[in-house]
Amino acid sequence: MKPFIIRISFGCALVAIAVFAGLPVMAEEKKQEKPNVVFILADNVGYGDMGAYGGGVLRGAPTPNIDRLASEGLRLTQFLVEPACTPSRAALMTGQYSIRNGLSLVIMPGTSNTLPGTAFTMGQLFKDAGYATAIYGKWHLGIAPESLPTAHGFDEFYGIPPDLTWNCAIYPSTMVLTHASDKSLGELRKEGPHLYEAVANGPLRKLKPYTMGVRREIDFELTRKAIDFMKRQTDAGKPFFLYLPFSMGHYPNLASKQFAGKSRIGQYGDRMMEGDYHVGQILQALKDLEIDNNTLLVFASDNGPQGEVNRDLGNQGTPDMGNTGPFRGELGEATEGAIRTCCFIRWPGKVKPDATSYAMFSIMDFLPTFAHIIGAKIPDDRPIDGVDQTDVLFGKSMEGARETLLTFIGAHLVAVRWKQWRMYFTDIHPTGIGPQRLSGVLSASASLAYPTLYNIEMDPHEDIQVAAQFPWVQGAVFKKIGEYKETLKTYPNPPPPNITKIPAPEYQKF
């Protein structure tokens, strides 16, 4: 009997050792219940710029790290945004059409459009769920105290002026060039755009001048800060949300010393390669920190590329512009090439690798999708236009939860996507003639007596109008518009931005 008793005791001891040895592991797993989320947002990068969509090395600017990111996760081929920087970023942060927060045009200093203090943002979503939150780069939703990212759930901010974009670095030199000021370039730089930082609910703190030299190296700086933030939170055992809206793709595409002249297509290509390098740094940091499998990473662009507006910019005749792939249009328009761009989603062990989805997926959909994934609550006191696309991420749905997207420019509803159809209510066309002919954000818009219609699956470049052949589509589209208008009875929009009519006219819904 004695040997038997000894065997039992030894077995119990092994079980006890296993149980107690497992406690730290169980605690660690519990601590990592919620995934980290990293959202990298490129700026004005076109669908056709990325290797995963046929660009990359074929366009003279290889993007191997982003290509690997795409191959290790989900590639969206119908990722839809708003026509310009501010509107898309407002839609991403709030899960709403930008017009619902008065941000359906790019913010211009001196105008009244700014993110309202009452807006609910992605920063707040993660903050309320117990996450550490940070943004490094471009906010572009307003510099008023109530509009700052640190007033909307972000613990940390570092970047360019929150009401400006990357080209503000050229302001002092162009003021000197045009004799718009009696001050020297050095004096203007001291007074001009600076980099700022802020912490939760705190004011902006002015740092160094944002000069052309700083512009060249800014994404290196932002990436270093992003990696440091991830390390600090990992060491603290806290889940984090990192929003990294860096400058890849936005003019002036001044390449850093490390990447100047690396591509075969000039400065824009150099910046594509540099941005790809920074994505690689983030991917490597996740591995080094051993949090790769518990981090959902998104790489996307805020809108299509700039085009004719930036066809020179002192770039030795090489257009400082991206590529829209098979689609027409550019930044500032309502065309498919302006609002369909790149998006890749990677989460090892959760998102199937080397997957592609043609589901219609809006930039607004990330807020409710993330809310579902982390178990967070979104407010019910306002319309949320985004839809939960978790099933698309996890390969459970090919069609997704969206079939409609409205497109606004300023006060006007200018286009609607419904299934494979795109309908326009205005004709957007270039302004000027000859060398001054400009499209995109500086194009003109004329109302139409009857809407135009394209089948973008059959005709992705939108060359063939088919309104006469498929008149029934109009009824389906107007039904969707009616559903949106119905929400305005309970939740009316604020006055929309208007830069060309002063004072702004009394608000009209359309």
N, C-alpha and C positions, 0 to 999 in steps of 0.2 A: 504493500500500500504506500510505503514511504516514497519510493521513486515516483509513483503516480502523483502523489501530492506535490512533490517538487516540480514535476512537469506542469501541473496546473498552475502553481504559483508563478513559475517562470513565464508561462503563457500569459497570465494576467498582467505580469510586469511588462511584457512586450506590448500588450494592448494599452496599458497605462502610458508607457513611453510614447507610443504612437499617437495617443490622444493628446498628451501634453505637448509633444513636439509639433503636432498639427495646429495648436492654438494660434501661434503667431502667423502661420500661413493663412488660416481662416480669417484672422483679423486683417491681414494685408489684403485679402481678396475683398473683404467687406469694404475696406477703405477705398478700394478701386472699383466699387460698384458702378459708379457713374463714369462714362467715358470722357476723356479730354476731347475738346473740339478745337481744331485749328482751321481758320478760314482765311485763305490767301486770295486776295482780290487784285488781279491785274487791271491795268487802266488802258482802255482803248485798244485792246488786243483783238484782232479779228479771228473769225472762225477758221479762215484759211492760213493763219500763221502757225498753227500748232501741227507738229508732226503727226499726231493722232488723227487729224482730219485731212491729211494729205499735204501739209505744209512742211515746216521744219527744214530738214536737209534739202528737200526739193525746192525750197524757197531761198536757199543760200544761208540759212540760219538754223543749224541743228538744235533741237531741244530734247536731248536724250533723257534728262531727269524727269521732265514733264511727260515724255512718252512712256517712261517706266511707271510713273504714277498712274497714268491712264491704263497701262496693261495690268497693273496690280489692283485695279478697282473698276469702277463703273464709269463709262464714257456716255454722257448725255449728248445726243445729236439734235435735240430740239429744246435746248435751254434758252429761255426767252427772258429778256430784261426790258428796261425802259430806254428811251432814246438817247439819254445823256447821263453824265456823271451824277449830279445831285439827285435826279429822279430815281435812278437805279439804286443808289445807296440808301435813299429814304425808303424805298420799297423793301430792300433787304433787311434794314434795321427794324421796320415796323410791321412787316407782313401785310402792308396795305398798298393800294395804288398811291403813288406819290401825291396826287391831287388832293387826297383826303387830309394831307398835312400842309397843303399850300406850297408844295415843293416840286411842281411839275415842269419847272424850268431850272436851268443851271443857276445857282445862287450868284448874284452880282452884288458886290459891295455897294452899300448905300440904298439898296432896295429892302423891302420889308419881309421878304420870304426868308424864313428861318424855322428850324425844327421847334415846334411848340413844346413848352415844358410839360404839357399833359400827354405827350406822345409816349407810348409804351414801346420799348426797343428790345432788341436781342440782348443787349448788355444787361438790361434789367431782368430779362428772362433767366439768364444764367446766374446772375447775382442772387436772385431770389431762391434759386435752387442750390445755393451754397458753393458756387464756383468762384474762384479768383478770375478776374476779367481784365483784359488789357487790349489797347489798340495802339499800334505804332504805324504812323504814316499819314494818310489823308482821310479826314472826316467829311469835309465839304457839305456840312449840314447847318452851318451857322456858328458865329462867334459870340452871340449873346449868351449871358450866363446860363439861361435856362435851356440853351441849345447844345451845350458842350457835352462831349461823350461822358465826362466825369459827373454830369448831372443826370445821366441816363444809364447808370448801372456799371460803368467801367471804373475799375480801381485805379488804372493808370492810363495816361495818354502821353505820347511823345510824337511830335510831327510838325508838319507845316501849318500855317494859320488855318483854323478850322472852317473859315469861310472862303478859302482860296484853293487853287490847284497848283500843280507842279510848275507851271510856266511863270508863276509870280516871281521866280528868281531873275527873270529878265527885266522886270519893271524898272529898277534904277538905271540900267544901261540904256534902255529905250527912252527914258526921260532925258538923259544927257544927250542922246542922239538927236532928239527933236527940240532941244533947248527949252524943255517944258519947265525947267527949274534953274534957278541961279546957283544952286548948291552943287558941290563937287560930287563925283561918283562915290567917293569914300563917305561923305556926309549922308548921301541918299541911302547907302547901304546900312549905315548905322540906324537910320530912321525907318528903313523899308522892311519888307517881310523878314521875319525871324522864325526860327524853330522854337516851339513851345513845349512845355510839359505841364501836367496837372495830375492831381490825385483826386480820389472820390470826393465829390461835393466841394472841391477847392477851386480857387481861381487859376487862370492861366499864369504861368511864370515864363517870362521872355528869356530865351537863351541866346545862342549865337545867331548872327545874320544868315539868312538863307541866300547864299550867293551862288553864282554859276559853278564855282568850284565845289561847293557843298552839294549842289544838284548832281554833279557827276558821281559822287560817292555815297549819296543818301541811302540807297538800298542796302549797301554793306552795313551801314550804321543801324538801320531798322532791323535787319536780320540778326545782328549781334544782340540787340536789345530783346528781340523775340526769343532767341535761344536762352538768354539769361533768365527771362521771365519763366520759361518752361522749366528750367533747372531749379529755380527757387521754389516753384510750386510743387514740383516733384519731390524735392527734399523735404518740404513741409507736409507731404502726403495729402495735398489738396487738389481736387479736380480743377481744371482751368479751361477757360474759353479765351483763345488768342485770335484776335482779328488783325490781320496783317495786310492792309490795303497799300501796297507799295507802288512804285512809280513805273514799273515795267510797261512800256508802250506809249506813255504820254509824252508829247513834245514839251520842251526840246529834249530829244533823245540823245543827250550828251553821255557818251559811254565813259565808264570809269577807265583809269589807266590800265587796269588788268584786261579789259575787254575791247578797248579801242582798236578798230581795224580787224577784229576777229572774224566777222561775217563777210559774205560776198556781196551784200546788198547795201552797205553803208551803215549809218548810225542806228537806224531802226533795227536792223538785223543784229548789230552789236548788243543793243539793249535786250533783244529777245534772248540772246545767248547768255547775257549776264543774269537776267531774270530766271532763266532755267537753272543757272548755277546756284542761285539763292534758294530755289525750291529744293535742289539737291542737298543744300546745307540743312534745311529744316528736316528733310527725310532722315539724314544721317544723325541729327540731334535726337530724333525720336528713338532711333536704335541705340545710340550711346546711353540715353537715359533709361533704356529698357522699358519704355512705355509705348512702343510701336503698336502692339496688339490692342492696346486700350485707348487708341486715339483715332478719332474720325477726322480725316483731313479732306478739305475741299479746296480745289483750285478752280477759279472762274475768272471771267472778265466782266467788267461792269457794263460794257456796251461794245458795239462794233468799232472799227478803227476810224481814225480821222483820215481824210482824203485830200481833196483839192485845196482845202484851206491851208494845208501844210505841205504843199508839193515841193517846196524849196527850203525856206527858212535857213539859208546860208549853208545848206548841206551839199554843196558842190554839185547841184543838179540832181542829187539822189532824193527821191521823194521820201519825206519823213512820215511814212504812212504804212498801215498794215493791209491785210488782204482779207476779203470777206468770203473767200471760197466761191461756191456756186451761186451766192446770193448777191443781189444788188443793193446799193445804198451805203451809207456811212453814218458815223456819229451825228446825232441831231435830227435824223430823219425818222420816219415811222416805217421804213422799208424793212424787209426781212434781214438784209445784211447789217442793218443798224441794231436790231433787237435780238438776233439769234447769234449766239457766240459760244465760246468754249466753256465746258464744265466737266471736271473729273472728281469723283468721290471715292476715297480709299479708306477702308477700315478692315484690316486683316482679320480673317476669321468670321467676319460678319457680312461684309459686302463682297460678293463673288468676284474673283479676279477676272480680268480680260472679258468683262461684260459690256454690252452696249444696249442702251435703251432709246427708243424713238418716242417715248412718252413725252407729251407736252409738259414741261417743267418750268415754272416761273421762278424768278429770283425771290418772289414773295413767299414761295412755298417752303423755304428753309426754316422760317420761324416756327410754324406749326409742326413741321417735321422734327426739328430739334426738340420742341416741347414734348412731343410724344416719346422720343428716344430717352430723354433724361427725366421724364415723369414730372414735367413742370406744367404750370397752369397759365393759360393765356387769358387775357381779360375778356369778359362778355359784355362790356359796356360800350363796345364799338364794333363796327364791321371789320372782320379780318378776311382779306381777299385771298390770302395764301391758303393752300390746302395741304393736308398731311399726305406726304408722298413716301412714307416709310416703306410701303409695299414695293415701290419702284426701287428703292435702295437695296432691299433684301431679295429682289428678284421674284417677288410673289405676284407682281402685276406687270403686264406688258403695256397696257394702255394708260395706266396712271389714273389719278383722280381729277385731272383737269382736261377740259376740251375747249375752253374759251379764254381769251386774253384781250383786254381793252388797252388801247394805246392813246395817251393824252399828250398834247404839247401845249403848255400853258393852260388856258381855260377850255381848250377844245378837245373833244373826242375826235381823233383824226383817222383811226383805223381800228379794226377788230379782227382777231384771229378766231375762227371757229372750225375745229377739226382741221381739215387740210385746206381750208379756204382763207384767203386774206382779202378783206373788203376795205376800201379807202373812201373817206368822205371829203377829203381835200386832195388837191393835186400839188405835190411838193416838187418844186423845180429850181434849178440853179438861178441865182441872181447875177446880173451884170453880163458883160460881153468880153470876148477876147481874153487877155491875161487876167482880167479881174472877175472872170466867171467863177463863182463860188457856190458850192453845194453844202450839204450837211447843216451845221448849226446856223449858217448864214444864208440858207436857201429861203425862197419865198413860198408862200402857201396860198392857194386860191381855192375857194369853195366850189363844189361841183353840184350841178343840178341833180345828177343821178350818181350813185356810188359806182366805183369800178371794182371788179372782182377778178381774183386770180386763184388758180388751183396750184398751190406751191409744191405739191408732190409731183404733179405732172410737169410743172413749169417753175422750177425753183428760182429762176432769175426774173420771174414776173414779166414776161414779154408778151403774153397773150391774154387779153381781156376776155372774160367768158361770162359776163353778167347777162348777156342776152340768151345764152344757152342754158344757164342754170338760175333762172329768176327766183326759184323757190328758196335759194340760199339766203336771200335778203330777208325773208320772213323769219328764218331761224336766227339770223344775226340780230334782228331787231327785238326778238324775244329775249335774248341775252342782255341786250342794252336795257330793256325794260326792267329786268331783274336788278340791274345795278341802280337804275333810277329810283326803284322802289325803296332802296336802302337810304336814299337821300331824304326821304320824308321824315325818318327818325333821326338820321345822322347826317345833317347837311354839311357839305364841304365848307371850309373857310374860303375867303376870297382867294382866287388863284393868282399866281404871280403874273404881272404884266409889265414889261419893260418899255413898251413903245407907245402906250397910251397913258398920259399923265394929266390929271389924276386918273386912276384906274376906273373903268366904267362900273356901274352897278353890276354885281355878280349875276351871271346867267349860267345855268348848268351846262349849256352847250352853245 
